[in-house]
Amino acid sequence: MNRDVGPIVLVGLSGAGKTAVGRLLAERLVWTFVDLDAEVERRAACTIAELFQRDGERAFRDLEAQVTRSIPVDPRTIVSTGGGWMARPELRDTWPHAVRVWLRVEPDGAMSRLARERLTRPLLAGPDLEAELRRLLGDRLPAYRLAEIAVETDGLTPAAVVDAILDRLAEAGRSPAAP
């Protein structure tokens, strides 16, 4: 097993399960877990929705970039990113040795996961969630396709997605090892 596989950076559309899968993957590997959105909220001392409302999307993106550049990330770290993170080249190139894993989800699959969270996700608070998810996916698809590994998440539990990630890493010769 290759102990220098990481960090592993989870990318994908809102509702793909990046945070849930990231926590479980970190637990399975006994690695550190970093949730970029949670760190942005901690530093802003408010929710992302409140930050958007108070200061706008630009302030969120600026803080997201500051957090990305400042958090300590070593090879045994799992990072969960926000949905738009991968679309920003200056962010996705921050950790050149990272393995980026795209958690693929169709908009209708994401909708069922996000239905309870719309008010906390400012880019998805409009009247037509499915149309907005499709637009965001279309805009971000070229960036998501840059990920070294893609894993389908529709219809899978977080544990099954973790298994699929570990399988894909093994197929790529980059299997992480738990201590």
Backbone as a chain_set.jsonl record, in Angstrom:
{"seq": "MNRDVGPIVLVGLSGAGKTAVGRLLAERLVWTFVDLDAEVERRAACTIAELFQRDGERAFRDLEAQVTRSIPVDPRTIVSTGGGWMARPELRDTWPHAVRVWLRVEPDGAMSRLARERLTRPLLAGPDLEAELRRLLGDRLPAYRLAEIAVETDGLTPAAVVDAILDRLAEAGRSPAAP", "coords": {"N": [[0.834, -1.185, 0.0], [0.474, 2.236, -0.769], [1.574, 4.781, 1.127], [1.768, 7.457, 0.586], [-0.368, 8.59, -0.819], [-2.101, 10.734, -0.568], [-2.817, 14.283, -0.144], [-6.374, 13.543, -0.185], [-8.819, 14.965, -2.068], [-12.105, 15.81, -2.088], [-14.463, 16.503, -4.521], [-17.267, 18.035, -6.211], [-20.75, 18.42, -7.11], [-23.085, 20.263, -5.084], [-24.725, 18.334, -2.671], [-23.675, 15.924, -3.395], [-22.509, 14.458, -1.432], [-20.068, 14.986, -0.245], [-19.119, 15.87, 2.313], [-20.202, 13.963, 4.166], [-19.15, 11.566, 3.104], [-16.439, 12.215, 3.177], [-15.908, 12.453, 5.953], [-16.386, 9.798, 6.757], [-14.528, 8.383, 5.178], [-12.121, 9.455, 6.159], [-12.308, 8.55, 8.779], [-12.23, 5.782, 8.35], [-9.647, 5.456, 7.284], [-8.154, 6.517, 9.284], [-7.271, 9.158, 9.146], [-6.801, 12.736, 8.938], [-9.603, 14.922, 8.785], [-10.841, 17.576, 6.867], [-13.218, 20.01, 6.452], [-13.87, 22.276, 4.169], [-15.976, 24.162, 3.849], [-17.055, 24.253, 6.447], [-14.871, 25.292, 7.785], [-14.688, 27.808, 6.578], [-17.079, 28.908, 7.554], [-16.471, 28.92, 10.284], [-14.355, 30.766, 10.384], [-15.623, 33.035, 9.385], [-17.464, 33.462, 11.291], [-20.156, 32.971, 11.004], [-22.9, 31.449, 9.194], [-22.566, 30.067, 5.853], [-24.697, 30.863, 4.262], [-25.514, 33.176, 5.641], [-23.193, 34.711, 5.317], [-23.182, 35.059, 2.513], [-25.559, 36.553, 2.296], [-24.983, 38.808, 3.866], [-22.462, 39.808, 2.918], [-22.11, 39.022, 0.279], [-21.49, 36.893, -2.652], [-18.884, 37.172, -3.61], [-17.32, 37.827, -1.343], [-17.554, 35.433, 0.049], [-16.213, 33.696, -1.761], [-13.648, 34.834, -1.721], [-12.914, 34.398, 0.965], [-13.058, 31.62, 1.01], [-10.888, 31.036, -0.662], [-8.776, 32.078, 0.901], [-8.946, 30.363, 3.125], [-8.44, 27.884, 1.896], [-5.76, 28.21, 1.144], [-4.539, 28.452, 3.598], [-5.015, 26.363, 5.404], [-3.609, 23.584, 7.145], [-2.506, 20.936, 5.29], [-1.645, 17.693, 4.995], [-0.147, 14.654, 3.614], [-1.912, 12.757, 4.674], [-4.605, 13.555, 4.743], [-8.047, 14.195, 4.331], [-9.987, 16.192, 2.332], [-12.932, 17.987, 2.151], [-14.595, 19.818, -0.207], [-16.269, 22.892, -1.245], [-19.046, 23.128, -3.572], [-18.349, 24.761, -5.804], [-15.62, 24.958, -5.733], [-13.733, 23.42, -7.265], [-13.939, 24.563, -9.749], [-12.336, 26.722, -9.779], [-9.265, 27.476, -10.872], [-7.029, 28.461, -9.45], [-7.46, 27.517, -6.919], [-7.846, 24.719, -7.145], [-5.317, 23.926, -7.852], [-3.817, 24.221, -5.6], [-2.867, 22.166, -3.93], [-0.627, 20.306, -5.235], [0.02, 17.576, -5.19], [-2.201, 16.242, -4.517], [-4.896, 13.872, -4.695], [-7.634, 14.22, -6.562], [-10.971, 13.565, -6.14], [-13.873, 13.097, -7.803], [-17.082, 13.208, -6.8], [-19.669, 12.021, -8.303], [-22.928, 13.022, -9.025], [-26.244, 12.969, -10.122], [-28.434, 15.702, -10.941], [-31.124, 15.175, -10.029], [-30.699, 13.244, -8.069], [-29.129, 14.705, -6.292], [-31.004, 16.592, -5.571], [-32.829, 15.246, -3.901], [-31.263, 14.844, -1.669], [-30.697, 17.421, -0.917], [-33.054, 18.715, -0.346], [-33.886, 19.312, 2.267], [-32.04, 21.197, 2.99], [-31.992, 23.602, 1.612], [-32.2, 26.298, 2.435], [-29.788, 26.778, 3.653], [-27.964, 26.808, 1.684], [-26.946, 29.066, -0.347], [-26.702, 29.397, -3.189], [-28.591, 27.721, -4.107], [-31.095, 28.468, -3.382], [-33.175, 29.406, -4.903], [-36.354, 29.325, -6.779], [-36.488, 27.057, -8.476], [-35.012, 24.333, -7.943], [-33.993, 22.031, -9.276], [-33.438, 22.992, -11.894], [-31.489, 24.882, -11.27], [-29.463, 23.262, -10.182], [-28.844, 21.743, -12.45], [-27.871, 23.77, -14.111], [-25.611, 24.635, -12.628], [-24.129, 22.245, -12.63], [-23.651, 21.974, -15.382], [-22.068, 24.275, -15.815], [-19.849, 23.677, -14.219], [-18.914, 21.197, -14.964], [-16.682, 20.797, -16.844], [-14.504, 21.387, -15.14], [-14.863, 19.544, -13.013], [-14.35, 17.207, -14.394], [-11.622, 17.17, -14.515], [-10.701, 15.883, -12.322], [-8.791, 13.254, -10.876], [-9.971, 10.849, -10.285], [-13.221, 9.49, -10.59], [-16.303, 8.893, -9.026], [-19.401, 7.38, -8.952], [-22.263, 8.411, -7.15], [-24.987, 8.265, -6.927], [-27.729, 6.667, -5.506], [-26.163, 5.264, -3.722], [-24.927, 4.444, -0.457], [-23.08, 6.456, 1.933], [-21.011, 4.793, 2.951], [-20.754, 2.859, 0.931], [-19.87, 4.492, -1.129], [-17.392, 5.267, -0.099], [-16.108, 2.759, -0.167], [-16.053, 2.433, -2.962], [-14.379, 4.573, -3.692], [-11.959, 3.778, -2.494], [-11.533, 1.426, -3.936], [-11.187, 2.514, -6.551], [-8.9, 4.05, -6.15], [-7.074, 1.997, -5.597], [-7.099, 0.666, -8.072], [-5.836, 2.613, -9.55], [-3.324, 2.449, -8.571], [-2.774, 3.83, -6.253], [-3.33, 3.264, -3.569], [-4.35, 4.11, -0.361], [-3.08, 3.664, 2.956], [-4.246, 2.584, 6.035], [-3.182, 3.324, 9.391]], "CA": [[0.0, 0.0, 0.0], [1.204, 3.492, -0.877], [1.182, 5.698, 2.197], [1.866, 8.835, 0.118], [-1.414, 8.8, -1.81], [-2.913, 11.922, -0.35], [-4.174, 14.325, 0.382], [-7.499, 13.212, -1.053], [-9.707, 16.126, -2.105], [-13.412, 15.438, -2.627], [-15.088, 17.592, -5.266], [-18.527, 17.676, -6.841], [-21.935, 19.249, -6.951], [-23.77, 20.243, -3.791], [-25.588, 17.167, -2.55], [-22.98, 14.698, -3.808], [-22.132, 13.71, -0.23], [-18.647, 15.19, 0.036], [-18.845, 15.942, 3.754], [-20.495, 12.663, 4.796], [-18.17, 10.599, 2.607], [-15.127, 12.619, 3.682], [-15.797, 12.056, 7.368], [-16.314, 8.341, 6.836], [-13.251, 7.973, 4.593], [-11.078, 9.811, 7.133], [-12.446, 7.626, 9.91], [-11.777, 4.459, 7.906], [-8.197, 5.474, 7.089], [-7.57, 7.171, 10.46], [-6.64, 10.353, 8.617], [-7.423, 14.003, 9.325], [-10.666, 15.387, 7.899], [-11.04, 19.024, 6.814], [-14.387, 20.45, 5.697], [-13.582, 23.682, 3.84], [-17.132, 25.018, 4.138], [-17.138, 24.432, 7.905], [-13.78, 26.19, 8.178], [-15.11, 29.147, 6.144], [-18.075, 29.369, 8.527], [-15.789, 29.196, 11.55], [-13.599, 32.019, 10.26], [-16.557, 34.145, 9.149], [-18.321, 33.539, 12.484], [-21.55, 32.906, 10.571], [-23.103, 30.421, 8.18], [-22.3, 30.504, 4.487], [-25.888, 31.606, 3.821], [-25.44, 34.518, 6.245], [-22.08, 35.407, 4.675], [-23.692, 35.475, 1.201], [-26.563, 37.613, 2.473], [-24.363, 39.993, 4.455], [-21.323, 40.348, 2.18], [-22.15, 38.616, -1.121], [-20.74, 35.705, -3.079], [-17.454, 37.508, -3.758], [-16.7, 37.705, -0.016], [-17.441, 33.999, 0.32], [-15.152, 33.128, -2.61], [-12.364, 35.319, -1.204], [-12.624, 33.691, 2.21], [-12.803, 30.229, 0.623], [-9.511, 30.999, -1.166], [-7.884, 32.25, 2.059], [-8.984, 29.128, 3.916], [-7.753, 26.848, 1.121], [-4.31, 28.43, 1.178], [-3.989, 28.525, 4.955], [-5.19, 25.185, 6.258], [-2.531, 22.603, 7.025], [-2.915, 19.709, 4.615], [-0.527, 16.786, 4.768], [-0.572, 13.53, 2.783], [-2.938, 11.927, 5.314], [-5.74, 14.446, 4.967], [-9.195, 14.166, 3.425], [-10.557, 17.535, 2.271], [-14.237, 18.149, 1.51], [-14.653, 21.172, -0.751], [-17.566, 23.392, -1.665], [-19.395, 22.72, -4.922], [-17.696, 25.565, -6.824], [-14.177, 25.013, -5.478], [-12.948, 22.824, -8.354], [-14.032, 25.423, -10.928], [-11.373, 27.822, -9.638], [-7.933, 26.896, -11.069], [-6.079, 28.86, -8.409], [-7.709, 26.689, -5.738], [-7.631, 23.291, -7.4], [-3.881, 23.681, -7.985], [-3.169, 24.531, -4.325], [-2.165, 20.972, -3.426], [-0.293, 19.62, -6.486], [0.15, 16.125, -5.04], [-3.491, 15.702, -4.074], [-5.751, 13.09, -5.583], [-8.965, 14.817, -6.546], [-12.001, 12.557, -6.386], [-15.153, 13.702, -8.157], [-18.26, 12.456, -6.394], [-20.659, 12.331, -9.333], [-24.341, 12.879, -8.666], [-27.167, 13.61, -11.058], [-29.215, 16.721, -10.233], [-32.279, 14.66, -9.294], [-30.172, 12.601, -6.861], [-28.726, 15.777, -5.377], [-32.217, 17.262, -5.082], [-33.413, 14.535, -2.757], [-30.384, 15.057, -0.519], [-30.647, 18.843, -0.57], [-34.388, 19.269, -0.104], [-33.978, 19.838, 3.636], [-30.952, 22.137, 3.261], [-31.984, 24.696, 0.639], [-32.002, 27.614, 3.044], [-28.395, 26.924, 4.074], [-27.132, 26.79, 0.48], [-27.444, 30.265, -1.02], [-26.802, 29.291, -4.639], [-29.685, 26.801, -4.427], [-32.288, 28.937, -2.671], [-34.19, 29.888, -5.839], [-37.603, 28.557, -6.86], [-36.375, 25.824, -9.263], [-33.776, 23.679, -7.496], [-33.458, 21.14, -10.308], [-32.861, 23.809, -12.967], [-30.259, 25.493, -10.761], [-28.459, 22.196, -10.099], [-28.427, 21.42, -13.822], [-27.034, 24.885, -14.579], [-24.325, 24.563, -11.931], [-23.397, 21.084, -13.135], [-23.176, 22.322, -16.72], [-20.977, 25.244, -15.686], [-18.692, 23.126, -13.503], [-18.546, 19.883, -15.476], [-15.304, 20.72, -17.343], [-13.571, 21.366, -14.004], [-15.006, 18.268, -12.312], [-13.725, 16.156, -15.214], [-10.174, 17.197, -14.293], [-10.382, 15.036, -11.166], [-8.084, 12.025, -11.235], [-10.867, 9.714, -10.064], [-14.65, 9.815, -10.507], [-17.094, 7.84, -8.388], [-20.845, 7.623, -8.961], [-22.827, 8.359, -5.8], [-26.44, 8.088, -6.972], [-28.241, 5.414, -4.986], [-25.204, 4.601, -2.839], [-24.726, 4.971, 0.89], [-21.72, 6.976, 2.086], [-20.067, 3.677, 3.123], [-20.525, 2.265, -0.386], [-19.052, 5.448, -1.88], [-16.031, 5.113, 0.434], [-15.577, 1.521, -0.758], [-15.779, 2.695, -4.376], [-13.183, 5.43, -3.752], [-10.792, 2.947, -2.181], [-11.335, 0.544, -5.094], [-10.632, 3.295, -7.667], [-7.516, 4.381, -5.799], [-6.287, 0.766, -5.776], [-6.965, 0.468, -9.517], [-4.891, 3.62, -10.042], [-2.026, 2.239, -7.924], [-2.586, 4.851, -5.222], [-4.085, 2.827, -2.391], [-3.89, 4.614, 0.934], [-3.008, 2.657, 4.015], [-4.562, 3.01, 7.401], [-2.044, 2.979, 10.245]], "C": [[0.88, 1.251, 0.0], [0.716, 4.463, 0.186], [1.204, 7.157, 1.748], [0.816, 9.158, -0.942], [-2.03, 10.187, -1.733], [-2.153, 13.205, -0.475], [-5.209, 13.903, -0.666], [-8.494, 14.364, -0.934], [-10.999, 15.718, -2.808], [-14.074, 16.652, -3.262], [-16.409, 17.102, -5.849], [-19.633, 18.639, -6.48], [-22.449, 19.207, -5.514], [-24.713, 19.052, -3.771], [-24.94, 15.871, -2.982], [-22.58, 13.845, -2.612], [-20.69, 13.898, 0.191], [-18.324, 15.193, 1.525], [-19.075, 14.593, 4.427], [-19.47, 11.614, 4.383], [-16.783, 10.934, 3.144], [-14.909, 12.216, 5.123], [-15.598, 10.551, 7.501], [-14.992, 7.813, 6.28], [-12.102, 8.268, 5.55], [-11.115, 8.875, 8.333], [-11.901, 6.249, 9.544], [-10.255, 4.396, 7.801], [-7.438, 5.976, 8.313], [-6.682, 8.33, 9.99], [-7.373, 11.57, 9.17], [-8.5, 14.36, 8.304], [-10.789, 16.897, 8.013], [-12.24, 19.306, 5.92], [-14.191, 21.942, 5.419], [-14.76, 24.601, 4.148], [-17.267, 25.278, 5.637], [-16.045, 25.382, 8.389], [-14.078, 27.629, 7.75], [-16.109, 29.714, 7.148], [-17.427, 29.72, 9.863], [-15.071, 30.543, 11.477], [-14.498, 33.229, 10.048], [-17.44, 34.404, 10.363], [-19.799, 33.642, 12.106], [-21.676, 31.776, 9.557], [-22.751, 30.976, 6.803], [-23.487, 31.299, 3.953], [-25.876, 33.032, 4.376], [-24.325, 35.343, 5.615], [-22.5, 35.913, 3.293], [-24.636, 36.661, 1.346], [-25.916, 38.914, 2.942], [-23.346, 40.638, 3.519], [-21.273, 39.961, 0.705], [-21.263, 37.419, -1.436], [-19.247, 35.983, -3.174], [-16.721, 37.361, -2.423], [-16.54, 36.239, 0.36], [-16.287, 33.401, -0.47], [-13.771, 33.575, -2.134], [-11.97, 34.58, 0.065], [-12.335, 32.218, 1.942], [-11.362, 30.071, 0.123], [-8.511, 31.152, -0.024], [-7.805, 30.975, 2.883], [-8.215, 28.025, 3.195], [-6.244, 26.989, 1.246], [-3.713, 28.324, 2.578], [-4.139, 27.259, 5.787], [-4.034, 24.21, 6.068], [-3.067, 21.307, 6.411], [-1.669, 18.872, 4.378], [-1.029, 15.586, 3.969], [-1.648, 12.641, 3.398], [-4.143, 12.78, 5.706], [-6.801, 14.2, 3.9], [-9.804, 15.562, 3.488], [-11.888, 17.481, 1.521], [-14.34, 19.603, 1.07], [-16.094, 21.613, -0.98], [-17.802, 23.041, -3.127], [-18.68, 23.484, -6.023], [-16.185, 25.602, -6.737], [-13.359, 24.54, -6.677], [-12.948, 23.698, -9.596], [-13.047, 26.588, -10.881], [-9.95, 27.268, -9.734], [-6.945, 27.246, -9.964], [-6.28, 28.059, -7.13], [-7.379, 25.236, -6.013], [-6.158, 22.95, -7.569], [-3.111, 23.94, -6.691], [-2.337, 23.369, -3.804], [-1.811, 20.092, -4.62], [-0.197, 18.099, -6.375], [-1.149, 15.468, -4.591], [-4.11, 14.817, -5.149], [-7.141, 13.698, -5.459], [-9.979, 13.76, -6.971], [-13.327, 13.272, -6.612], [-16.263, 12.762, -7.73], [-19.393, 12.872, -7.327], [-22.062, 12.066, -8.815], [-25.159, 13.589, -9.736], [-27.991, 14.637, -10.281], [-30.417, 16.172, -9.474], [-31.852, 13.917, -8.034], [-29.755, 13.629, -5.826], [-29.949, 16.457, -4.777], [-32.79, 16.563, -3.855], [-32.57, 14.726, -1.506], [-30.446, 16.491, -0.012], [-31.987, 19.44, -0.16], [-34.513, 19.909, 1.274], [-32.986, 20.97, 3.901], [-30.966, 23.377, 2.373], [-31.695, 26.056, 1.254], [-30.563, 27.842, 3.481], [-27.442, 26.957, 2.887], [-27.59, 27.919, -0.436], [-27.559, 30.155, -2.535], [-27.967, 28.402, -5.067], [-31.011, 27.241, -3.826], [-33.402, 29.424, -3.594], [-35.38, 28.949, -5.952], [-37.478, 27.214, -7.585], [-35.033, 25.156, -8.977], [-33.173, 22.813, -8.593], [-32.797, 21.926, -11.436], [-31.543, 24.431, -12.513], [-29.144, 24.462, -10.649], [-27.947, 21.819, -11.487], [-27.523, 22.519, -14.382], [-25.655, 24.826, -13.947], [-23.494, 23.392, -12.435], [-22.84, 21.373, -14.525], [-21.989, 23.275, -16.682], [-19.7, 24.602, -15.151], [-18.174, 21.81, -14.064], [-17.125, 19.822, -16.032], [-14.268, 20.664, -16.209], [-13.654, 20.042, -13.256], [-14.31, 17.144, -13.077], [-12.204, 16.141, -15.093], [-9.754, 16.325, -13.111], [-9.743, 13.737, -11.647], [-8.987, 10.795, -11.154], [-12.297, 10.234, -10.006], [-15.388, 8.615, -9.933], [-18.558, 8.258, -8.435], [-21.374, 7.507, -7.535], [-24.328, 8.109, -5.79], [-26.827, 6.7, -6.473], [-27.314, 4.674, -4.042], [-25.194, 5.247, -1.46], [-23.335, 5.584, 0.96], [-20.683, 5.856, 2.238], [-19.751, 3.017, 1.782], [-19.677, 3.187, -1.26], [-17.603, 5.373, -1.404], [-15.388, 3.863, -0.15], [-15.196, 1.741, -2.218], [-14.541, 3.573, -4.547], [-11.935, 4.593, -3.515], [-10.495, 1.97, -3.316], [-10.692, 1.296, -6.248], [-9.181, 3.697, -7.39], [-6.615, 3.167, -5.997], [-6.051, 0.497, -7.263], [-5.941, 1.423, -10.118], [-3.502, 3.462, -9.427], [-1.73, 3.238, -6.831], [-3.374, 4.517, -3.969], [-3.516, 3.424, -1.122], [-3.857, 3.476, 1.944], [-3.429, 3.29, 5.323], [-3.391, 2.613, 8.276], [-2.203, 1.601, 10.85]], "O": [[1.9, 1.307, 0.686], [-0.429, 4.913, 0.145], [0.702, 8.02, 2.469], [1.089, 9.923, -1.867], [-2.435, 10.743, -2.754], [-0.985, 13.219, -0.864], [-4.942, 13.911, -1.867], [-8.951, 14.694, 0.16], [-10.987, 15.329, -3.976], [-14.227, 17.695, -2.626], [-16.637, 15.898, -5.965], [-19.467, 19.542, -5.66], [-22.261, 18.212, -4.815], [-25.417, 18.794, -4.747], [-25.579, 14.82, -2.945], [-22.34, 12.646, -2.756], [-20.14, 13.061, 0.907], [-17.346, 14.574, 1.946], [-18.222, 14.131, 5.185], [-18.979, 10.858, 5.221], [-16.032, 10.036, 3.526], [-13.851, 11.697, 5.477], [-14.747, 10.09, 8.262], [-14.402, 6.895, 6.85], [-11.212, 7.437, 5.734], [-10.073, 8.46, 8.84], [-11.194, 5.624, 10.336], [-9.645, 3.398, 8.184], [-6.213, 5.87, 8.37], [-5.522, 8.456, 10.381], [-8.43, 11.447, 9.789], [-8.332, 14.129, 7.107], [-10.836, 17.44, 9.116], [-12.271, 18.887, 4.763], [-14.327, 22.77, 6.319], [-14.563, 25.704, 4.657], [-17.561, 26.4, 6.048], [-16.27, 26.182, 9.297], [-13.757, 28.568, 8.478], [-15.997, 30.872, 7.548], [-17.799, 30.707, 10.498], [-15.168, 31.358, 12.394], [-14.168, 34.331, 10.487], [-18.089, 35.447, 10.453], [-20.586, 34.302, 12.784], [-20.673, 31.215, 9.115], [-22.651, 32.188, 6.611], [-23.3, 32.302, 3.265], [-26.191, 33.982, 3.66], [-24.489, 36.544, 5.4], [-22.214, 37.056, 2.937], [-24.531, 37.647, 0.616], [-26.266, 39.994, 2.466], [-23.35, 41.855, 3.335], [-20.473, 40.516, -0.047], [-20.428, 36.994, -0.639], [-18.434, 35.117, -2.852], [-15.614, 36.824, -2.384], [-15.518, 35.843, 0.921], [-15.467, 32.675, 0.091], [-12.827, 32.784, -2.14], [-10.816, 34.18, 0.221], [-11.461, 31.632, 2.58], [-10.695, 29.089, 0.446], [-7.509, 30.44, 0.02], [-6.721, 30.558, 3.291], [-7.426, 27.311, 3.814], [-5.535, 26.0, 1.432], [-2.507, 28.127, 2.723], [-3.443, 27.104, 6.791], [-3.54, 24.034, 4.954], [-3.97, 20.673, 6.958], [-0.757, 19.278, 3.658], [-2.222, 15.505, 3.675], [-2.244, 11.834, 2.684], [-4.626, 12.731, 6.837], [-6.49, 14.022, 2.723], [-10.106, 16.06, 4.572], [-11.957, 16.988, 0.395], [-14.188, 20.514, 1.883], [-17.02, 20.805, -0.915], [-16.863, 22.696, -3.843], [-18.421, 22.917, -7.084], [-15.532, 26.215, -7.581], [-12.392, 25.196, -7.061], [-12.042, 23.587, -10.421], [-12.94, 27.353, -11.84], [-9.469, 26.653, -8.783], [-6.116, 26.418, -9.585], [-5.35, 27.936, -6.333], [-6.709, 24.586, -5.21], [-5.785, 21.784, -7.439], [-1.881, 23.885, -6.685], [-1.232, 23.566, -3.297], [-2.596, 19.22, -4.992], [-0.323, 17.404, -7.384], [-1.182, 14.269, -4.318], [-3.874, 14.996, -6.344], [-7.745, 13.689, -4.386], [-9.85, 13.145, -8.029], [-13.836, 13.962, -5.729], [-16.372, 11.647, -8.24], [-19.996, 13.932, -7.163], [-22.34, 11.014, -8.239], [-24.801, 14.675, -10.191], [-28.224, 14.461, -9.085], [-30.712, 16.65, -8.379], [-32.564, 13.952, -7.03], [-29.993, 13.454, -4.631], [-29.936, 16.854, -3.612], [-33.188, 17.214, -2.889], [-33.106, 14.767, -0.399], [-30.268, 16.745, 1.18], [-32.034, 20.569, 0.327], [-35.175, 20.935, 1.426], [-33.079, 21.637, 4.931], [-30.001, 24.141, 2.396], [-31.009, 26.877, 0.645], [-30.154, 28.988, 3.664], [-26.236, 27.118, 3.069], [-28.524, 27.741, -1.217], [-28.449, 30.776, -3.117], [-28.296, 28.335, -6.252], [-31.955, 26.453, -3.771], [-34.467, 29.815, -3.116], [-35.418, 27.903, -5.304], [-38.282, 26.315, -7.339], [-34.048, 25.385, -9.678], [-31.963, 22.856, -8.816], [-31.71, 21.563, -11.887], [-30.588, 24.498, -13.287], [-27.998, 24.755, -10.986], [-26.75, 21.603, -11.672], [-26.529, 22.232, -15.049], [-24.644, 24.951, -14.638], [-22.288, 23.528, -12.645], [-21.687, 21.052, -14.812], [-21.023, 23.106, -17.425], [-18.599, 24.945, -15.582], [-17.098, 21.356, -13.675], [-16.407, 18.872, -15.723], [-13.265, 19.961, -16.324], [-12.623, 19.472, -12.899], [-13.746, 16.233, -12.471], [-11.564, 15.185, -15.531], [-8.565, 16.062, -12.929], [-10.111, 13.196, -12.69], [-8.783, 9.819, -11.875], [-12.554, 11.296, -9.439], [-15.129, 7.471, -10.306], [-18.912, 9.358, -8.01], [-20.977, 6.607, -6.795], [-24.887, 7.773, -4.747], [-26.318, 5.689, -6.957], [-27.636, 3.571, -3.601], [-25.424, 6.449, -1.321], [-22.486, 5.265, 0.128], [-19.581, 5.969, 1.7], [-18.603, 2.654, 1.527], [-18.855, 2.714, -2.045], [-16.683, 5.411, -2.221], [-14.237, 3.907, -0.583], [-14.14, 1.29, -2.662], [-13.739, 3.34, -5.451], [-10.963, 4.697, -4.262], [-9.331, 1.714, -3.624], [-9.757, 0.79, -6.868], [-8.342, 3.684, -8.29], [-5.506, 3.3, -6.514], [-4.944, 0.144, -7.668], [-5.258, 1.081, -11.083], [-2.6, 4.247, -9.722], [-0.567, 3.477, -6.505], [-4.011, 5.388, -3.378], [-2.329, 3.264, -0.835], [-4.533, 2.459, 1.784], [-3.01, 4.396, 5.662], [-2.672, 1.667, 7.951], [-1.334, 1.151, 11.596]]}, "num_chains": 1, "name": "protein.A"}
